[in-house]
Amino acid sequence: WASASIFGFLMAYFIDFAISVVFPSRGNTAKTTDEECAAKGALAACDTCNSHKYRVRGGIILGDFTHNLVDGIFIGFGFLNCGSTMGWSITAATVYHEIAQELADYLVLVDPFQGDLAPLPALSLNFVSGMSVILGVLISLGSGNNNDFLHGLLLAFGAGVYLQIAAAECMPRVSVSATSPRLRATSILTFVIGVIAISLVLLNHKHCTIGVDGGDS
């Protein structure tokens, strides 16, 4: 799982590298205003802004796709083997934590210094990546079994992708932009609120497994 997380962390850079090889003209050319440079804490023109934006976009969409795929697998498995009550419980928990995650994804995608997308393309990409939950349900219903090891690898991979976005793309910008104690305190507070919003789903976290005799446990 650690290897899967590291691979996920590096995936955004692999995407960036592939784009620079296939489309050389898009890798290092960008038109950056003085205001953007000032907000970035840079004095010279930004020669790698396009590369930065491709990393953010690719990382967000790929991480969201992976996590939604596993969510769909869990939902399908819950309905298939644990009854409708457990299935709807898993679905409700998934919807709850997705609200916070998708809101964060959207804000990063439309941020002019991160994903730099217009609202409609950002919403469209979020919608497409969110559709992987349906693919996950179909995979779960088609296989009829739950492979915890594989699902753990997928989740670890997706977590690595999001860690890269947070640690390498978002947090450095916070460090540059938060120039006063008040802004630093606000950034820490919003981070804590986001963690709590995601973590609350664990309060009623349940698993269901298939017993040896074929019954649920």
C-alpha positions as CSV (number, residue, x, y, z in Angstrom):
1,W,0.0,0.0,0.0
2,A,2.9,2.3,0.7
3,S,4.2,1.7,-2.8
4,A,0.7,2.4,-4.3
5,S,0.6,5.7,-2.4
6,I,4.1,6.7,-3.7
7,F,3.0,5.7,-7.2
8,G,-0.1,7.9,-6.8
9,F,2.1,10.8,-5.5
10,L,4.3,10.6,-8.6
11,M,1.4,10.1,-11.1
12,A,0.8,13.8,-11.6
13,Y,4.4,14.3,-12.5
14,F,4.1,11.3,-15.0
15,I,1.1,13.1,-16.6
16,D,3.1,16.3,-16.7
17,F,6.0,14.5,-18.4
18,A,3.8,12.7,-20.9
19,I,2.2,16.0,-21.9
20,S,5.5,17.7,-22.3
21,V,6.7,14.9,-24.6
22,V,3.5,14.7,-26.7
23,F,2.8,18.4,-26.8
24,P,6.1,20.2,-26.3
25,S,4.6,23.6,-27.0
26,R,2.3,23.3,-24.1
27,G,4.7,22.3,-21.4
28,N,6.6,25.5,-20.6
29,T,4.9,28.4,-22.3
30,A,2.3,30.5,-20.5
31,K,1.2,34.1,-20.4
32,T,1.4,35.4,-16.8
33,T,0.4,38.8,-15.6
34,D,2.3,40.9,-13.1
35,E,-0.5,40.3,-10.6
36,E,-0.3,36.6,-11.0
37,C,3.5,36.7,-10.5
38,A,3.0,38.9,-7.4
39,A,0.5,36.5,-6.0
40,K,2.9,33.6,-6.6
41,G,5.7,35.5,-4.9
42,A,7.7,35.5,-8.1
43,L,9.6,38.4,-9.7
44,A,10.1,37.0,-13.1
45,A,7.6,35.6,-15.7
46,C,6.3,32.2,-14.8
47,D,7.7,29.8,-17.4
48,T,6.2,26.6,-16.0
49,C,2.6,27.7,-15.3
50,N,1.0,25.5,-17.9
51,S,2.9,22.5,-16.6
52,H,1.7,23.3,-13.1
53,K,-1.9,23.6,-14.2
54,Y,-1.8,20.3,-16.1
55,R,-0.4,18.6,-12.9
56,V,-3.2,20.0,-10.8
57,R,-5.9,19.1,-13.3
58,G,-4.6,15.6,-13.9
59,G,-4.1,14.9,-10.3
60,I,-7.5,16.1,-9.2
61,I,-9.4,14.2,-11.9
62,L,-7.4,11.0,-11.5
63,G,-7.6,11.0,-7.7
64,D,-11.4,11.7,-7.8
65,F,-11.9,8.9,-10.4
66,T,-10.0,6.4,-8.3
67,H,-11.8,7.2,-5.1
68,N,-15.3,7.2,-6.7
69,L,-14.6,3.9,-8.4
70,V,-13.8,2.3,-5.1
71,D,-16.9,4.0,-3.5
72,G,-19.0,2.4,-6.2
73,I,-17.5,-1.0,-5.6
74,F,-18.4,-0.7,-1.9
75,I,-21.9,0.4,-2.6
76,G,-22.5,-2.4,-5.0
77,F,-21.1,-5.0,-2.6
78,G,-23.2,-3.6,0.2
79,F,-26.5,-4.0,-1.8
80,L,-25.4,-7.4,-3.2
81,N,-24.3,-9.2,-0.1
82,C,-25.4,-7.2,2.9
83,G,-29.0,-6.1,2.1
84,S,-30.6,-2.8,1.1
85,T,-30.3,-1.3,4.6
86,M,-26.5,-1.6,4.6
87,G,-26.4,-0.6,1.0
88,W,-28.3,2.6,1.5
89,S,-26.2,3.3,4.7
90,I,-23.0,3.0,2.6
91,T,-24.5,5.2,-0.1
92,A,-25.5,7.9,2.4
93,A,-22.0,7.9,3.9
94,T,-20.5,8.1,0.4
95,V,-22.7,11.1,-0.6
96,Y,-21.8,12.9,2.7
97,H,-18.0,12.7,2.3
98,E,-18.2,13.4,-1.4
99,I,-19.9,16.8,-0.8
100,A,-16.8,18.0,1.0
101,Q,-14.4,16.3,-1.4
102,E,-16.1,17.5,-4.6
103,L,-16.4,21.1,-3.3
104,A,-12.6,21.1,-2.6
105,D,-11.9,19.6,-6.1
106,Y,-14.0,22.3,-7.7
107,L,-12.4,25.2,-5.8
108,V,-8.9,23.9,-6.8
109,L,-9.8,23.4,-10.4
110,V,-11.3,26.9,-10.9
111,D,-8.5,28.7,-8.9
112,P,-6.6,30.8,-11.5
113,F,-3.3,29.8,-9.9
114,Q,-4.1,26.1,-9.6
115,G,-6.3,24.4,-12.2
116,D,-7.3,27.7,-13.9
117,L,-10.5,26.3,-15.4
118,A,-13.8,28.1,-16.1
119,P,-16.7,26.9,-13.9
120,L,-18.4,24.9,-16.7
121,P,-15.3,22.8,-17.7
122,A,-14.5,22.3,-14.0
123,L,-18.0,21.0,-13.3
124,S,-18.0,18.9,-16.4
125,L,-14.7,17.2,-15.4
126,N,-15.9,16.6,-11.9
127,F,-19.1,15.1,-13.3
128,V,-17.1,12.7,-15.6
129,S,-14.8,11.6,-12.9
130,G,-17.8,11.2,-10.5
131,M,-19.4,8.8,-13.0
132,S,-16.7,6.2,-12.1
133,V,-18.9,5.4,-9.1
134,I,-21.4,3.7,-11.5
135,L,-18.5,1.8,-13.1
136,G,-17.5,0.6,-9.6
137,V,-21.1,-0.6,-8.9
138,L,-21.1,-2.5,-12.2
139,I,-17.7,-4.1,-11.4
140,S,-18.9,-5.1,-7.9
141,L,-22.2,-6.6,-9.2
142,G,-20.4,-8.3,-12.0
143,S,-17.7,-10.0,-9.9
144,G,-20.0,-10.8,-7.0
145,N,-17.1,-10.6,-4.5
146,N,-15.2,-8.1,-2.5
147,N,-11.4,-7.9,-2.9
148,D,-10.3,-5.9,0.1
149,F,-6.6,-6.0,-0.9
150,L,-7.2,-4.6,-4.4
151,H,-9.6,-2.0,-3.1
152,G,-7.0,-1.0,-0.5
153,L,-4.4,-0.5,-3.3
154,L,-6.7,1.7,-5.3
155,L,-7.5,3.8,-2.2
156,A,-3.8,4.1,-1.4
157,F,-3.1,5.1,-5.0
158,G,-5.9,7.8,-4.9
159,A,-4.6,9.0,-1.5
160,G,-1.1,9.4,-2.9
161,V,-2.5,11.5,-5.8
162,Y,-4.4,13.8,-3.4
163,L,-1.3,14.1,-1.1
164,Q,0.7,15.4,-4.1
165,I,-1.9,18.0,-4.8
166,A,-2.1,19.1,-1.2
167,A,1.6,19.0,-0.3
168,A,3.2,20.1,-3.6
169,E,0.6,22.4,-5.2
170,C,-1.8,23.8,-2.6
171,M,0.2,24.1,0.7
172,P,3.1,26.0,-0.9
173,R,0.6,28.6,-2.3
174,V,-0.9,28.9,1.2
175,S,2.5,29.6,2.7
176,V,3.1,32.3,0.1
177,S,-0.3,33.9,0.3
178,A,-0.9,33.8,4.1
179,T,1.3,36.8,4.9
180,S,-0.3,37.8,8.2
181,P,-1.0,35.9,11.4
182,R,-4.8,36.2,10.8
183,L,-4.5,34.6,7.3
184,R,-2.3,31.8,8.7
185,A,-4.8,31.1,11.5
186,T,-7.6,31.1,8.9
187,S,-5.8,28.7,6.7
188,I,-5.1,26.3,9.6
189,L,-8.8,26.6,10.7
190,T,-10.2,25.8,7.2
191,F,-7.8,22.8,7.0
192,V,-9.1,21.5,10.3
193,I,-12.7,22.0,9.3
194,G,-12.1,20.0,6.1
195,V,-10.5,17.2,8.0
196,I,-13.4,17.1,10.5
197,A,-15.9,17.1,7.6
198,I,-14.3,14.1,6.0
199,S,-13.6,12.3,9.3
200,L,-17.2,12.5,10.7
201,V,-18.2,9.7,8.3
202,L,-16.1,7.3,10.4
203,L,-18.3,7.7,13.4
204,N,-20.8,5.2,12.0
205,H,-18.3,3.3,9.9
206,K,-19.3,-0.3,9.3
207,H,-18.1,-3.3,7.3
208,C,-20.0,-6.2,6.0
209,T,-18.4,-9.5,5.1
210,I,-19.5,-12.8,3.7
211,G,-19.4,-15.7,6.2
212,V,-18.1,-19.1,5.4
213,D,-21.6,-20.5,5.2
214,G,-22.6,-17.9,2.7
215,G,-24.4,-15.7,5.3
216,D,-23.7,-12.1,6.1
217,S,-21.6,-11.2,9.2
